[in-house]
Amino acid sequence: MVGPLQSGKSSYIKFLDEKALNVQVKGQNNKFYTVAMDLASLRLNGFDVFLFGTPGLLRFRVMRELICSGADGFVFVFDAAHPEKDDDAISILNSVRNSIKSDIPIIYLANKQDLEGARSPEVIKAQNNLPDDCKIFPTNTKNGLNINESIKYLVNEIFDRYKELLQTLQKYENDIQGLAEKLNKNKSEMRDFLNNLELKRFIDIDRINRTYVVKKGLKKISS
């Protein structure tokens, strides 16, 4: 999760996982600020979803980039009730866009819809020149407005990105050498590739028999 200071990133994660971890400090204004990350996990059908929240302070750019470097998708939060935060939001968004592959999905939140004067998704999209086809949800972390809907949408976008690869993996479960030839990867690259997929919980590796199996139940999540 990415977004400007006090936009609701930690609250979003906490709504989805009440046991979420957060590294934060209390400022002189008695508000709490994330200085490292939020960390949460949840199960959506066959998917193990890991959520990482990034700091909203601009000076924590290095930490943001480290957390974002291995992400499969992003939830970007706009503070709908405080347009003065948009400049920082766009600065963070541009930094993230420059550090990730162009096909990694990003969804947007127009958060704090419970507050008076909160802008609609359409207004935020227009004011910040977001792509016409981007998906932006009006959200409220206090009553859960569109919280579950938004994370399900993102997981489905990620699944679409991996769907063809997962189909290929299923064909070669007992033939890693054949998979390596199919993907044009050497032994070292295949080891890192499969280990990464195991970390994402897409496959289970049998290192004794040098095989793997694609996890069952990986399919689009119904709304």
C-alpha positions as CSV (number, residue, x, y, z in Angstrom):
1,M,0.0,0.0,0.0
2,V,1.3,3.4,-1.0
3,G,0.1,6.9,-0.4
4,P,0.7,10.2,1.4
5,L,0.9,10.8,5.1
6,Q,-2.1,10.0,7.2
7,S,-4.2,9.0,4.1
8,G,-5.4,5.7,5.7
9,K,-3.0,3.1,4.6
10,S,-2.5,1.5,8.0
11,S,-6.3,1.6,8.8
12,Y,-7.0,-0.1,5.5
13,I,-4.6,-2.9,6.3
14,K,-5.9,-3.2,9.9
15,F,-9.4,-3.5,8.6
16,L,-8.4,-6.6,6.6
17,D,-6.2,-8.1,9.3
18,E,-6.8,-7.1,12.9
19,K,-3.5,-8.7,13.8
20,A,-1.5,-6.7,11.3
21,L,1.9,-5.4,12.5
22,N,2.9,-1.8,12.3
23,V,6.2,0.0,13.0
24,Q,5.3,3.5,14.0
25,V,6.2,6.4,16.2
26,K,4.2,9.1,18.0
27,G,4.9,12.6,16.7
28,Q,4.9,15.8,18.7
29,N,1.3,16.4,17.5
30,N,0.3,13.1,19.2
31,K,-0.4,11.5,15.9
32,F,1.2,8.1,14.9
33,Y,3.4,7.8,11.8
34,T,4.5,4.6,10.1
35,V,8.3,4.7,9.9
36,A,9.1,1.3,8.5
37,M,6.1,-0.7,7.3
38,D,2.8,-2.4,8.0
39,L,2.6,-6.1,7.5
40,A,-0.5,-8.2,7.2
41,S,-1.7,-11.4,5.6
42,L,-5.1,-12.8,4.7
43,R,-6.6,-15.7,2.8
44,L,-8.8,-15.1,-0.2
45,N,-10.1,-18.3,-1.7
46,G,-6.9,-20.1,-2.9
47,F,-4.7,-17.0,-2.5
48,D,-2.4,-16.1,0.4
49,V,-2.3,-12.4,0.2
50,F,0.5,-10.4,1.9
51,L,0.0,-6.7,2.5
52,F,2.8,-4.3,3.0
53,G,2.1,-0.7,4.0
54,T,4.7,1.9,3.2
55,P,5.6,5.1,5.1
56,G,3.8,8.3,3.8
57,L,6.6,10.7,4.8
58,L,8.4,11.8,1.6
59,R,11.9,11.3,3.3
60,F,11.3,7.6,3.6
61,R,11.6,7.1,-0.2
62,V,14.3,4.4,0.2
63,M,12.2,2.3,2.5
64,R,9.2,2.7,0.1
65,E,11.3,1.6,-2.9
66,L,12.6,-1.5,-1.0
67,I,9.1,-2.6,0.0
68,C,7.7,-1.9,-3.4
69,S,10.5,-3.7,-5.3
70,G,8.9,-7.2,-5.0
71,A,5.3,-6.3,-5.1
72,D,2.8,-7.9,-7.6
73,G,0.3,-5.1,-7.3
74,F,-0.4,-1.8,-5.5
75,V,-3.2,-0.1,-3.6
76,F,-2.6,3.6,-3.9
77,V,-4.4,5.8,-1.4
78,F,-5.6,9.4,-2.0
79,D,-6.9,11.4,1.0
80,A,-10.2,12.5,-0.5
81,A,-10.9,15.0,2.3
82,H,-7.5,16.8,2.1
83,P,-6.6,17.9,-1.4
84,E,-3.5,19.6,0.0
85,K,-1.9,16.2,0.2
86,D,-2.2,15.6,-3.5
87,D,1.2,17.0,-4.4
88,D,2.9,14.6,-2.1
89,A,0.7,11.8,-3.4
90,I,1.7,12.4,-7.0
91,S,5.3,12.7,-6.0
92,I,5.1,9.3,-4.3
93,L,3.1,7.8,-7.2
94,N,5.6,8.9,-9.8
95,S,8.4,7.5,-7.8
96,V,6.7,4.1,-7.6
97,R,5.8,4.1,-11.3
98,N,9.4,4.7,-12.2
99,S,10.6,1.8,-10.1
100,I,8.2,-1.0,-11.2
101,K,7.3,-2.8,-14.4
102,S,4.6,-1.2,-16.5
103,D,2.3,-4.2,-16.4
104,I,2.1,-4.4,-12.6
105,P,-1.5,-3.5,-11.6
106,I,-2.3,-0.4,-9.5
107,I,-5.7,0.4,-8.1
108,Y,-6.6,3.7,-6.4
109,L,-8.6,4.6,-3.3
110,A,-10.5,7.9,-2.7
111,N,-10.4,7.3,1.0
112,K,-12.1,9.1,4.0
113,Q,-15.5,9.3,2.3
114,D,-17.0,9.6,5.7
115,L,-15.6,13.1,6.1
116,E,-17.4,16.3,5.0
117,G,-16.2,17.6,1.7
118,A,-14.6,14.3,0.7
119,R,-14.0,14.3,-3.1
120,S,-15.5,11.7,-5.3
121,P,-13.2,9.3,-7.3
122,E,-14.1,11.2,-10.5
123,V,-12.9,14.5,-9.0
124,I,-9.6,13.0,-7.7
125,K,-9.0,11.3,-11.0
126,A,-9.5,14.6,-12.9
127,Q,-7.5,16.7,-10.5
128,N,-4.5,14.4,-10.5
129,N,-4.6,13.4,-14.2
130,L,-4.9,9.7,-13.5
131,P,-5.4,7.4,-16.5
132,D,-9.0,7.3,-17.8
133,D,-9.1,3.6,-17.5
134,C,-7.7,3.3,-13.9
135,K,-9.9,1.8,-11.2
136,I,-10.5,4.0,-8.2
137,F,-12.7,3.0,-5.3
138,P,-14.5,5.4,-2.9
139,T,-13.5,4.0,0.5
140,N,-14.0,4.4,4.2
141,T,-11.9,2.4,6.6
142,K,-14.2,3.1,9.5
143,N,-17.3,1.3,8.1
144,G,-15.4,-0.9,5.5
145,L,-16.8,0.8,2.4
146,N,-15.3,-1.0,-0.6
147,I,-12.4,-2.3,1.4
148,N,-13.0,-6.0,0.6
149,E,-14.2,-5.2,-2.9
150,S,-11.0,-3.3,-3.7
151,I,-8.6,-6.0,-2.5
152,K,-10.5,-8.7,-4.3
153,Y,-10.3,-6.6,-7.5
154,L,-6.5,-6.2,-7.2
155,V,-6.0,-9.9,-6.5
156,N,-8.0,-10.7,-9.7
157,E,-5.8,-8.3,-11.6
158,I,-2.7,-10.0,-10.3
159,F,-4.2,-13.4,-11.2
160,D,-4.8,-12.3,-14.8
161,R,-1.2,-11.3,-15.0
162,Y,0.0,-14.7,-13.9
163,K,-2.7,-16.9,-15.4
164,E,-0.8,-17.9,-18.6
165,L,2.3,-18.6,-16.5
166,L,0.3,-20.8,-14.1
167,Q,-1.1,-22.8,-17.0
168,T,2.4,-23.4,-18.3
169,L,3.6,-24.4,-14.8
170,Q,0.9,-27.0,-14.6
171,K,2.0,-28.6,-17.8
172,Y,5.6,-29.0,-16.5
173,E,5.1,-30.0,-12.9
174,N,7.2,-33.2,-13.4
175,D,9.6,-31.8,-15.9
176,I,11.6,-28.8,-14.6
177,Q,14.2,-29.3,-17.3
178,G,11.4,-29.0,-19.9
179,L,10.1,-25.9,-18.1
180,A,13.6,-24.3,-18.2
181,E,13.8,-24.9,-21.9
182,K,10.3,-23.5,-22.4
183,L,11.2,-20.3,-20.4
184,N,14.7,-20.1,-21.7
185,K,16.3,-20.1,-18.2
186,N,19.5,-21.6,-17.0
187,K,19.8,-23.7,-13.8
188,S,20.5,-20.8,-11.5
189,E,17.7,-18.7,-13.0
190,M,15.2,-21.6,-12.6
191,R,16.2,-22.0,-9.0
192,D,15.5,-18.4,-8.2
193,F,12.4,-18.3,-10.4
194,L,10.8,-21.3,-8.6
195,N,11.8,-20.1,-5.1
196,N,10.2,-16.8,-5.8
197,L,7.0,-18.5,-6.9
198,E,7.0,-20.6,-3.8
199,L,7.4,-17.5,-1.7
200,K,4.3,-16.1,-3.4
201,R,2.5,-19.3,-2.5
202,F,1.8,-20.2,-6.1
203,I,3.6,-23.5,-6.0
204,D,4.9,-26.1,-3.5
205,I,8.4,-27.5,-4.3
206,D,9.5,-31.0,-3.6
207,R,13.3,-30.5,-3.4
208,I,14.0,-34.2,-2.8
209,N,12.3,-35.4,-6.0
210,R,13.0,-32.1,-7.9
211,T,9.4,-31.5,-8.8
212,Y,6.7,-29.0,-7.8
213,V,3.0,-28.7,-7.8
214,V,0.9,-25.6,-8.6
215,K,-1.4,-24.8,-5.6
216,K,-5.0,-25.7,-6.1
217,G,-7.8,-23.2,-6.0
218,L,-6.0,-20.4,-7.7
219,K,-8.8,-18.8,-9.7
220,K,-10.6,-15.5,-10.0
221,I,-12.4,-14.4,-6.8
222,S,-16.1,-13.8,-7.2
223,S,-17.4,-10.5,-5.9
